[in-house]
Amino acid sequence: MKREDIPDTAVYTRYRVAYADTDMMGVVYYGNYLTLFERARNELMCARGPSYAEMEAGGMMLPVTEAHVDYFSPAFYDDELDIAAWVGETRAARCKVCCAVIRGGAVLACGWTVHACVDAKTRRPVRLPQWLADSQDS
């Protein structure tokens, strides 16, 4: 993925890498990229519609059913990163949220998480709320 592949409608989150994010090699631990995706996804939700907390209070949840990350170049302690997030695909009861971790103009990692939309009480699939279904980026 290249920087120009990110849709103009992506929501960006700025994050400075903490020492606790790094491993013994001094690079951001690979599993922490999913935490960065979560930070960006949270901001995407707030920018496009209700927050996670508001959605859950309204009776819906978005558990992760799939996650994928491609790693291109490492991030290091104290790097300032921009994490882009956008809705890549939607279906009746699920959505794919795409993310890219960027330092300067370089994409360090990219990937996605797939979420099922479920009723908070029954945990059964329900249709995506319209605001989320309509927020798919082309």
DSSP file (Angstrom, degrees, kcal/mol; ACC not computed):
  #  RESIDUE AA STRUCTURE BP1 BP2  ACC     N-H-->O    O-->H-N    N-H-->O    O-->H-N    TCO  KAPPA ALPHA  PHI   PSI    X-CA   Y-CA   Z-CA
    1    1 A M              0   0    0      0, 0.0     2,-0.3     0, 0.0   106,-0.2   0.000 360.0 360.0 360.0 140.8    0.0    0.0    0.0
    2    2 A K    >   -     0   0    0    104,-0.1     3,-2.0     1,-0.1     4,-0.4  -0.788 360.0-108.9-112.4 159.5    1.1    3.5   -0.8
    3    3 A R  G >  S+     0   0    0    102,-0.3     3,-1.5    -2,-0.3    -1,-0.1   0.858 118.5  58.3 -54.1 -38.9    0.1    6.7    0.9
    4    4 A E  G 3  S+     0   0    0      1,-0.3    -1,-0.3     4,-0.0     4,-0.1   0.611  92.8  68.9 -72.3 -10.0   -1.9    7.7   -2.2
    5    5 A D  G <  S+     0   0    0     -3,-2.0    -1,-0.3     2,-0.1    -2,-0.2   0.608  77.2  98.2 -79.7 -12.5   -4.0    4.6   -1.9
    6    6 A I  S <  S-     0   0    0     -3,-1.5    79,-0.0    -4,-0.4    93,-0.0  -0.634  84.2-114.2 -79.0 127.7   -5.6    5.9    1.3
    7    7 A P    >   -     0   0    0      0, 0.0     3,-1.8     0, 0.0    -1,-0.1  -0.244  15.8-122.4 -62.2 149.4   -9.0    7.5    0.5
    8    8 A D  T 3  S+     0   0    0      1,-0.3    -2,-0.0    -4,-0.1    -4,-0.0   0.740 111.1  61.5 -61.2 -23.3   -9.4   11.2    1.1
    9    9 A T  T 3  S+     0   0    0      2,-0.1    -1,-0.3     0, 0.0    76,-0.0   0.425  76.5 124.1 -87.2   2.0  -12.2   10.5    3.5
   10   10 A A    <   -     0   0    0     -3,-1.8     2,-0.4    76,-0.1    76,-0.2  -0.271  60.6-128.7 -60.8 148.7  -10.0    8.6    5.9
   11   11 A V  E     -A   85   0A   0     74,-2.7    74,-2.0    29,-0.1     2,-0.4  -0.863  23.6-146.7 -99.8 134.2   -9.9    9.8    9.5
   12   12 A Y  E     -A   84   0A   0     -2,-0.4     2,-0.4    72,-0.2    72,-0.2  -0.817  13.3-169.6-109.0 142.7   -6.5   10.3   11.0
   13   13 A T  E     -A   83   0A   0     70,-1.8    70,-2.9    -2,-0.4     2,-0.4  -0.996  15.9-141.5-126.7 132.7   -5.2    9.8   14.5
   14   14 A R  E     +A   82   0A   0     -2,-0.4     2,-0.3    68,-0.2    68,-0.2  -0.778  24.0 176.4 -94.8 137.7   -1.8   11.1   15.7
   15   15 A Y  E     -A   81   0A   0     66,-2.7    66,-3.4    -2,-0.4     2,-0.5  -0.985  23.1-148.3-145.0 130.8    0.1    8.9   18.1
   16   16 A R  E     -A   80   0A   0     -2,-0.3    64,-0.2    64,-0.2     2,-0.2  -0.879  35.0-114.7 -96.8 126.0    3.6    9.2   19.6
   17   17 A V        -     0   0    0     62,-2.6    61,-2.1    -2,-0.5     2,-0.2  -0.402  29.1-145.2 -65.8 125.0    5.2    5.8   20.3
   18   18 A A    >   -     0   0    0     -2,-0.2     3,-1.7    59,-0.2     4,-0.3  -0.560  22.0-116.0 -86.3 154.2    5.7    5.1   24.0
   19   19 A Y  G >  S+     0   0    0      1,-0.3     3,-1.8    -2,-0.2    -1,-0.1   0.867 115.8  62.3 -56.8 -37.4    8.7    3.1   25.2
   20   20 A A  G 3  S+     0   0    0      1,-0.3    -1,-0.3     8,-0.0    -3,-0.0   0.666  93.5  64.5 -64.8 -16.4    6.2    0.4   26.5
   21   21 A D  G <  S+     0   0    0     -3,-1.7     8,-2.6     7,-0.1    -1,-0.3   0.614  91.6  83.7 -79.5 -12.6    5.1   -0.1   22.9
   22   22 A T  B <   -F   28   0B   0     -3,-1.8     6,-0.3    -4,-0.3     2,-0.1  -0.526  66.4-141.1 -98.9 160.0    8.6   -1.4   21.8
   23   23 A D    >   -     0   0    0      4,-2.6     3,-2.0    -2,-0.2    -1,-0.1  -0.316  46.0 -77.4-102.9-171.1   10.2   -4.8   22.1
   24   24 A M  T 3  S+     0   0    0      1,-0.3    -2,-0.0     2,-0.1    -1,-0.0   0.694 129.4  59.5 -65.1 -18.3   13.8   -5.8   22.9
   25   25 A M  T 3  S-     0   0    0      2,-0.2    -1,-0.3     0, 0.0     3,-0.1   0.489 117.1-113.0 -86.9  -2.9   14.9   -4.8   19.4
   26   26 A G  S <  S+     0   0    0     -3,-2.0    51,-0.8     1,-0.3     2,-0.3   0.609  80.2 113.6  84.0  11.9   13.7   -1.3   20.0
   27   27 A V  B    S-G   76   0C   0     49,-0.2    -4,-2.6     1,-0.0    -1,-0.3  -0.775  81.4 -82.5-113.1 160.3   10.9   -1.5   17.5
   28   28 A V  B     -F   22   0B   0     47,-2.7    -6,-0.3    -2,-0.3    47,-0.2  -0.437  55.4-109.6 -61.1 125.3    7.1   -1.3   18.0
   29   29 A Y    >   -     0   0    0     -8,-2.6     3,-1.6    -2,-0.2     4,-0.4  -0.312  24.8-121.8 -58.6 136.5    6.0   -4.9   18.9
   30   30 A Y  T >  S+     0   0    0      1,-0.3     3,-1.3     2,-0.2     4,-0.4   0.825 108.8  55.9 -56.1 -37.7    4.1   -6.4   16.1
   31   31 A G  T >> S+     0   0    0      1,-0.2     3,-1.0     2,-0.2     4,-0.6   0.739  93.9  69.9 -67.7 -22.2    0.9   -7.0   18.2
   32   32 A N  H <> S+     0   0    0     -3,-1.6     4,-1.9     1,-0.2    -1,-0.2   0.667  80.9  74.5 -71.6 -15.4    0.7   -3.4   19.1
   33   33 A Y  H <> S+     0   0    0     -3,-1.3     4,-2.3    -4,-0.4    -1,-0.2   0.858  92.1  55.1 -64.6 -32.7   -0.2   -2.5   15.6
   34   34 A L  H <> S+     0   0    0     -3,-1.0     4,-2.0    -4,-0.4    -1,-0.2   0.842 105.5  52.6 -67.7 -31.4   -3.7   -3.9   16.3
   35   35 A T  H  X S+     0   0    0     -4,-0.6     4,-2.2     2,-0.2    -2,-0.2   0.888 108.1  50.6 -67.9 -38.6   -3.9   -1.5   19.3
   36   36 A L  H  X S+     0   0    0     -4,-1.9     4,-2.2     2,-0.2    -2,-0.2   0.909 108.7  52.0 -63.4 -40.9   -3.0    1.3   16.9
   37   37 A F  H  X S+     0   0    0     -4,-2.3     4,-2.8     1,-0.2    -2,-0.2   0.908 108.0  52.3 -59.3 -41.5   -5.8    0.2   14.6
   38   38 A E  H  X S+     0   0    0     -4,-2.0     4,-2.3     2,-0.2    -2,-0.2   0.909 107.6  51.3 -62.6 -42.5   -8.2    0.2   17.6
   39   39 A R  H  X S+     0   0    0     -4,-2.2     4,-1.7     1,-0.2    -1,-0.2   0.937 114.0  43.7 -58.7 -46.8   -7.3    3.8   18.4
   40   40 A A  H  X S+     0   0    0     -4,-2.2     4,-2.4     1,-0.2    -2,-0.2   0.888 111.4  53.7 -67.5 -39.1   -7.9    4.9   14.8
   41   41 A R  H  X S+     0   0    0     -4,-2.8     4,-2.5     1,-0.2    -1,-0.2   0.888 106.2  53.8 -63.5 -38.3  -11.1    2.9   14.6
   42   42 A N  H  X S+     0   0    0     -4,-2.3     4,-2.0     2,-0.2    -1,-0.2   0.915 110.6  45.8 -61.0 -43.8  -12.4    4.6   17.7
   43   43 A E  H  X S+     0   0    0     -4,-1.7     4,-2.1     2,-0.2    -2,-0.2   0.867 110.2  54.6 -68.3 -36.5  -11.8    8.0   16.2
   44   44 A L  H  X S+     0   0    0     -4,-2.4     4,-2.1     2,-0.2     5,-0.2   0.930 107.8  49.8 -60.4 -45.7  -13.4    6.9   12.9
   45   45 A M  H  X S+     0   0    0     -4,-2.5     4,-2.4     1,-0.2    -2,-0.2   0.931 111.4  48.2 -59.6 -46.6  -16.5    5.9   14.8
   46   46 A C  H  < S+     0   0    0     -4,-2.0    -1,-0.2     1,-0.2    -2,-0.2   0.859 113.9  47.4 -63.4 -35.2  -16.7    9.2   16.6
   47   47 A A  H  < S+     0   0    0     -4,-2.1    -1,-0.2     1,-0.2    -2,-0.2   0.818 120.5  36.0 -75.5 -31.0  -16.2   11.1   13.3
   48   48 A R  H  < S-     0   0    0     -4,-2.1    -2,-0.2    -5,-0.2    -3,-0.2   0.696 129.4 -39.7 -97.9 -22.0  -18.8    9.2   11.4
   49   49 A G  S  < S-     0   0    0     -4,-2.4    -1,-0.1    -5,-0.2     6,-0.0  -0.804  96.4 -10.9-173.2-150.2  -21.5    8.5   13.9
   50   50 A P  S    S-     0   0    0      0, 0.0    -2,-0.1     0, 0.0    -1,-0.1  -0.330  70.2-106.7 -69.8 155.1  -22.0    7.6   17.6
   51   51 A S     >  -     0   0    0     -5,-0.1     4,-2.6     1,-0.1     5,-0.2  -0.206  35.4-100.0 -69.5 169.5  -19.0    6.4   19.6
   52   52 A Y  H  > S+     0   0    0      1,-0.2     4,-3.0     2,-0.2     5,-0.3   0.930 126.0  53.1 -55.4 -45.9  -18.6    2.8   20.6
   53   53 A A  H  > S+     0   0    0      1,-0.2     4,-2.3     2,-0.2    -1,-0.2   0.907 110.4  46.4 -59.3 -42.9  -20.0    3.6   24.0
   54   54 A E  H  > S+     0   0    0      2,-0.2     4,-1.4     1,-0.2    -1,-0.2   0.884 112.3  51.0 -67.4 -38.0  -23.1    5.3   22.5
   55   55 A M  H  <>S+     0   0    0     -4,-2.6     5,-2.2     2,-0.2    -2,-0.2   0.935 111.8  46.7 -63.2 -45.8  -23.6    2.3   20.1
   56   56 A E  H ><5S+     0   0    0     -4,-3.0     3,-1.5     1,-0.2    -2,-0.2   0.885 109.6  53.6 -65.1 -38.5  -23.4   -0.2   23.0
   57   57 A A  H 3<5S+     0   0    0     -4,-2.3    -1,-0.2     1,-0.3    -2,-0.2   0.820 106.1  55.1 -63.5 -29.3  -25.8    1.9   25.0
   58   58 A G  T 3<5S-     0   0    0     -4,-1.4    -1,-0.3     2,-0.2    -2,-0.2   0.418 128.5 -98.9 -83.7   0.6  -28.1    1.7   22.0
   59   59 A G  T < 5S+     0   0    0     -3,-1.5    61,-2.8     1,-0.3    62,-0.4   0.584  86.0 109.2  98.3  11.3  -28.0   -2.1   22.1
   60   60 A M  E   < -H  119   0D   0     -5,-2.2     2,-0.3    59,-0.2    -1,-0.3  -0.922  39.8-172.5-122.8 148.6  -25.4   -2.9   19.4
   61   61 A M  E     -H  118   0D   0     57,-2.4    57,-2.5    -2,-0.3    -9,-0.0  -0.932  16.2-150.7-132.0 158.1  -21.8   -4.2   19.5
   62   62 A L        -     0   0    0     -2,-0.3    55,-0.2    55,-0.2    -6,-0.0  -0.603  21.6-175.2-127.3  70.7  -19.1   -4.6   16.8
   63   63 A P        -     0   0    0      0, 0.0    53,-2.0     0, 0.0     2,-0.3  -0.355  32.0-108.9 -67.2 148.3  -16.9   -7.6   17.9
   64   64 A V  E     +B  115   0A   0     51,-0.2    51,-0.3     1,-0.1     3,-0.1  -0.615  37.2 173.0 -76.3 131.3  -13.8   -8.3   15.7
   65   65 A T  E     +     0   0A   0     49,-3.3     2,-0.3     1,-0.4    50,-0.2   0.521  68.8  16.4-112.7 -13.7  -14.2  -11.5   13.7
   66   66 A E  E     -B  114   0A   0     48,-1.2    48,-2.4     2,-0.0    -1,-0.4  -0.979  60.1-172.7-157.6 145.7  -11.0  -11.2   11.6
   67   67 A A  E     +B  113   0A   0     -2,-0.3     2,-0.3    46,-0.2    46,-0.2  -0.997   5.1 177.2-143.8 142.9   -7.8   -9.2   11.7
   68   68 A H  E     -B  112   0A   0     44,-2.4    44,-1.9    -2,-0.3     2,-0.4  -0.996   3.6-175.8-146.8 138.2   -4.9   -8.8    9.3
   69   69 A V  E     -B  111   0A   0     -2,-0.3     2,-0.5    42,-0.2    42,-0.2  -0.999  10.2-161.3-136.3 133.6   -1.7   -6.7    9.3
   70   70 A D  E     -B  110   0A   0     40,-3.5    40,-2.1    -2,-0.4     2,-0.5  -0.966  16.5-152.9-108.3 129.0    1.0   -6.3    6.6
   71   71 A Y  E     +B  109   0A   0     -2,-0.5    38,-0.2    38,-0.2    37,-0.1  -0.888  25.9 161.1-107.6 129.9    4.3   -4.9    8.0
   72   72 A F        +     0   0    0     36,-3.3    37,-0.2    -2,-0.5    -1,-0.1   0.750  67.4   0.6-112.9 -41.3    6.6   -3.0    5.7
   73   73 A S  S    S-     0   0    0     35,-1.8    -1,-0.4    33,-0.0     2,-0.1  -0.991  77.7-103.3-153.3 144.9    9.0   -1.0    7.9
   74   74 A P        -     0   0    0      0, 0.0     2,-0.3     0, 0.0    35,-0.0  -0.337  20.2-143.5 -76.4 152.5    9.4   -0.7   11.7
   75   75 A A        -     0   0    0    -47,-0.2   -47,-2.7    -2,-0.1     2,-0.3  -0.824  22.2-152.6-103.7 152.9    8.3    2.2   13.9
   76   76 A F  B >   -G   27   0C   0     -2,-0.3     3,-2.1   -49,-0.2   -59,-0.3  -0.772  30.6 -66.7-125.4 165.8   10.5    3.1   16.9
   77   77 A Y  T 3  S+     0   0    0    -51,-0.8   -59,-0.2     1,-0.3    -1,-0.1  -0.240 119.1  13.0 -50.5 135.3   10.2    4.7   20.3
   78   78 A D  T 3  S+     0   0    0    -61,-2.1    -1,-0.3     1,-0.3     2,-0.1   0.412  88.4 144.3  74.2   2.1    9.2    8.4   20.1
   79   79 A D    <   -     0   0    0     -3,-2.1   -62,-2.6   -63,-0.1     2,-0.7  -0.442  50.2-130.6 -63.2 142.7    8.1    8.2   16.5
   80   80 A E  E     -A   16   0A   0    -64,-0.2    24,-0.4    -3,-0.1     2,-0.3  -0.893  32.8-170.9 -95.3 118.8    5.1   10.4   15.6
   81   81 A L  E     -A   15   0A   0    -66,-3.4   -66,-2.7    -2,-0.7     2,-0.5  -0.816  20.4-150.5-112.1 148.8    2.7    8.2   13.7
   82   82 A D  E     -AC  14 102A   0     20,-2.7    20,-3.2    -2,-0.3     2,-0.6  -0.981  13.4-159.5-111.9 130.9   -0.5    9.0   11.8
   83   83 A I  E     -AC  13 101A   0    -70,-2.9   -70,-1.8    -2,-0.5     2,-0.3  -0.955   5.8-158.6-114.1 118.0   -3.0    6.2   11.7
   84   84 A A  E     -AC  12 100A   0     16,-2.8    16,-1.8    -2,-0.6     2,-0.4  -0.746  10.5-175.3 -94.9 141.7   -5.6    6.4    9.0
   85   85 A A  E     +AC  11  99A   0    -74,-2.0   -74,-2.7    -2,-0.3     2,-0.3  -0.999   9.7 158.5-137.8 141.2   -8.9    4.5    9.2
   86   86 A W  E     - C   0  98A   0     12,-2.1    12,-2.9    -2,-0.4     2,-0.7  -0.984  45.6-101.7-154.7 157.9  -11.7    4.1    6.8
   87   87 A V  E     +dC 136  97A   0     48,-0.5    50,-3.4    -2,-0.3    10,-0.2  -0.757  36.1 179.6 -85.3 116.0  -14.6    1.8    6.1
   88   88 A G  E     +     0   0A   0      8,-2.7     2,-0.3    -2,-0.7    -1,-0.2   0.854  61.4   0.9 -87.8 -37.8  -13.5   -0.5    3.3
   89   89 A E  E     - C   0  96A   0      7,-1.2     7,-2.7    47,-0.0     2,-0.4  -0.992  57.2-165.0-149.4 150.9  -16.6   -2.7    2.9
   90   90 A T  E     + C   0  95A   0     -2,-0.3     2,-0.3     5,-0.2     5,-0.2  -0.993   7.7 175.6-135.9 148.3  -20.0   -3.2    4.4
   91   91 A R        -     0   0    0      3,-3.0     3,-0.5    -2,-0.4    37,-0.3  -0.740  54.9 -74.1-132.3-175.6  -22.5   -6.0    4.2
   92   92 A A  S    S+     0   0    0     -2,-0.3    36,-3.2     1,-0.2    41,-0.1   0.895 126.2   6.9 -51.9 -49.2  -25.8   -6.5    5.9
   93   93 A A  S    S+     0   0    0     34,-0.3    24,-3.2    32,-0.0     2,-0.3   0.114 124.3  53.8-127.1  22.2  -24.4   -7.3    9.3
   94   94 A R  E     - E   0 116A   0     -3,-0.5    -3,-3.0    22,-0.3     2,-0.3  -0.995  52.3-164.6-153.2 160.0  -20.7   -6.7    9.0
   95   95 A C  E     -CE  90 115A   0     20,-2.1    20,-3.1    -2,-0.3     2,-0.5  -0.982  16.0-137.1-143.6 155.0  -18.1   -4.2    8.0
   96   96 A K  E     -CE  89 114A   0     -7,-2.7    -8,-2.7    -2,-0.3    -7,-1.2  -0.962  15.8-160.7-114.1 122.6  -14.4   -4.1    7.2
   97   97 A V  E     -CE  87 113A   0     16,-3.0    16,-2.0    -2,-0.5     2,-0.3  -0.920   9.5-155.6-106.4 121.1  -12.4   -1.2    8.7
   98   98 A C  E     -CE  86 112A   0    -12,-2.9   -12,-2.1    -2,-0.6     2,-0.3  -0.694  12.3-174.3 -96.5 147.1   -9.0   -0.6    6.9
   99   99 A C  E     -CE  85 111A   0     12,-2.7    12,-2.2    -2,-0.3     2,-0.4  -0.975  12.9-167.4-140.4 153.1   -6.1    1.1    8.6
  100  100 A A  E     -CE  84 110A   0    -16,-1.8   -16,-2.8    -2,-0.3     2,-0.5  -0.992  14.0-146.3-140.4 134.8   -2.6    2.4    7.7
  101  101 A V  E     -CE  83 109A   0      8,-3.1     7,-3.1    -2,-0.4     8,-1.2  -0.899  26.2-171.8-102.6 124.4    0.2    3.4   10.0
  102  102 A I  E     -CE  82 107A   0    -20,-3.2   -20,-2.7    -2,-0.5     2,-0.4  -0.934  21.5-172.3-125.8 137.4    2.2    6.2    8.5
  103  103 A R  E >  S- E   0 106A   0      3,-2.5     3,-2.2    -2,-0.4     2,-0.4  -0.990  77.4 -35.4-125.2 122.0    5.5    8.0    9.5
  104  104 A G  T 3  S-     0   0    0     -2,-0.4   -22,-0.1   -24,-0.4    -2,-0.0  -0.560 125.9 -33.4  63.7-125.0    6.2   11.0    7.4
  105  105 A G  T 3  S+     0   0    0     -2,-0.4     2,-0.4    -3,-0.1  -102,-0.3   0.377 117.2 102.8-103.7   2.9    4.9   10.0    4.0
  106  106 A A  E <   - E   0 103A   0     -3,-2.2    -3,-2.5  -104,-0.1     2,-0.7  -0.732  67.3-135.8 -96.6 132.6    5.8    6.3    4.4
  107  107 A V  E     - E   0 102A   0     -2,-0.4    -5,-0.3  -106,-0.2     3,-0.1  -0.754  21.7-178.7 -81.8 117.5    3.2    3.6    5.1
  108  108 A L  E     -     0   0A   0     -7,-3.1   -36,-3.3    -2,-0.7   -35,-1.8   0.814  66.3  -7.2 -86.1 -34.2    4.8    1.4    7.8
  109  109 A A  E     -BE  71 101A   0     -8,-1.2    -8,-3.1   -38,-0.2    -1,-0.3  -0.983  61.3-175.8-157.7 153.6    2.0   -1.1    8.1
  110  110 A C  E     +BE  70 100A   0    -40,-2.1   -40,-3.5    -2,-0.3     2,-0.3  -0.973  20.0 122.7-148.7 163.5   -1.5   -1.5    6.9
  111  111 A G  E     -BE  69  99A   0    -12,-2.2   -12,-2.7    -2,-0.3     2,-0.3  -0.972  36.6-110.8 173.1-159.5   -4.4   -4.0    7.4
  112  112 A W  E     -BE  68  98A   0    -44,-1.9   -44,-2.4    -2,-0.3     2,-0.4  -0.984   3.2-143.1-157.5 163.1   -8.0   -4.4    8.4
  113  113 A T  E     -BE  67  97A   0    -16,-2.0   -16,-3.0    -2,-0.3     2,-0.4  -0.991  17.2-145.2-129.0 141.6  -10.4   -5.7   11.0
  114  114 A V  E     -BE  66  96A   0    -48,-2.4   -49,-3.3    -2,-0.4   -48,-1.2  -0.906  17.9-163.0-106.4 135.6  -13.8   -7.2   10.1
  115  115 A H  E     -BE  64  95A   0    -20,-3.1   -20,-2.1    -2,-0.4     2,-0.4  -0.958  12.3-145.6-123.9 134.9  -16.6   -6.6   12.6
  116  116 A A  E     - E   0  94A   0    -53,-2.0     2,-0.7    -2,-0.4   -22,-0.3  -0.779  19.9-133.4 -89.9 141.9  -19.9   -8.4   13.0
  117  117 A C        +     0   0    0    -24,-3.2     9,-2.7    -2,-0.4     2,-0.3  -0.879  37.8 173.4 -95.3 119.0  -22.8   -6.1   14.1
  118  118 A V  E     -HI  61 125D   0    -57,-2.5   -57,-2.4    -2,-0.7     2,-0.3  -0.905  39.9-101.4-129.9 154.8  -24.6   -7.9   16.9
  119  119 A D  E  >  -H   60   0D   0      5,-2.7     4,-2.4    -2,-0.3   -59,-0.2  -0.581  33.4-134.5 -68.4 131.2  -27.4   -7.3   19.4
  120  120 A A  T  4 S+     0   0    0    -61,-2.8    -1,-0.1    -2,-0.3   -60,-0.1   0.788  99.8  38.8 -63.7 -29.2  -25.7   -6.4   22.7
  121  121 A K  T  4 S+     0   0    0    -62,-0.4    -1,-0.2     1,-0.1   -61,-0.1   0.914 128.0  27.8 -87.3 -47.5  -28.1   -8.7   24.7
  122  122 A T  T  4 S-     0   0    0      2,-0.1    -2,-0.2     1,-0.0    -1,-0.1   0.677  88.2-138.9 -91.0 -18.5  -28.5  -11.7   22.5
  123  123 A R     <  +     0   0    0     -4,-2.4    -3,-0.1     1,-0.3     3,-0.0   0.702  56.8 139.0  62.3  21.7  -25.1  -11.5   20.6
  124  124 A R        -     0   0    0     -5,-0.2    -5,-2.7     1,-0.1    -1,-0.3  -0.702  62.6 -92.2 -92.9 147.2  -27.1  -12.4   17.4
  125  125 A P  B     -I  118   0D   0      0, 0.0     2,-0.3     0, 0.0    -7,-0.3  -0.279  46.4-179.0 -60.0 141.3  -26.2  -10.7   14.1
  126  126 A V        -     0   0    0     -9,-2.7    -9,-0.3   -33,-0.2     2,-0.0  -0.936  36.9 -82.8-135.3 160.1  -28.2   -7.5   13.3
  127  127 A R        -     0   0    0     -2,-0.3   -34,-0.3     1,-0.1   -35,-0.1  -0.320  52.7-101.8 -62.6 141.5  -28.2   -5.2   10.3
  128  128 A L        -     0   0    0    -36,-3.2    -1,-0.1   -37,-0.3   -34,-0.0  -0.319  44.6 -98.4 -57.8 143.9  -25.5   -2.5   10.4
  129  129 A P    >>  -     0   0    0      0, 0.0     4,-2.4     0, 0.0     3,-0.9  -0.396  34.7-115.5 -62.0 148.2  -26.9    0.9   11.3
  130  130 A Q  H 3> S+     0   0    0      1,-0.3     4,-2.5     2,-0.2     5,-0.2   0.862 113.1  58.2 -57.2 -40.6  -27.5    3.0    8.2
  131  131 A W  H 34 S+     0   0    0      1,-0.2    -1,-0.3     2,-0.2     4,-0.2   0.852 111.7  42.4 -60.7 -33.4  -24.9    5.6    9.1
  132  132 A L  H X4 S+     0   0    0     -3,-0.9     3,-1.2     2,-0.2    -2,-0.2   0.900 112.6  51.5 -79.2 -42.8  -22.2    2.9    9.2
  133  133 A A  H >< S+     0   0    0     -4,-2.4     3,-0.7     1,-0.3    -2,-0.2   0.861 111.8  49.2 -59.9 -35.1  -23.5    1.1    6.0
  134  134 A D  T 3< S+     0   0    0     -4,-2.5    -1,-0.3    -5,-0.2    -2,-0.2   0.528  95.8  73.7 -81.8  -6.4  -23.4    4.5    4.2
  135  135 A S  T <   +     0   0    0     -3,-1.2   -48,-0.5    -4,-0.2    -1,-0.2   0.328  61.7 131.4 -95.3   9.6  -19.9    5.3    5.3
  136  136 A Q  B <   -d   87   0A   0     -3,-0.7     2,-0.3    -4,-0.1   -48,-0.2  -0.403  51.8-137.3 -62.2 132.4  -18.1    2.8    3.0
  137  137 A D              0   0    0    -50,-3.4    -1,-0.1    -2,-0.1    -2,-0.1  -0.690 360.0 360.0 -91.1 145.9  -15.2    4.5    1.2
  138  138 A S              0   0    0     -2,-0.3    -1,-0.1   -49,-0.0   -50,-0.1   0.431 360.0 360.0 -90.3 360.0  -14.6    3.8   -2.5
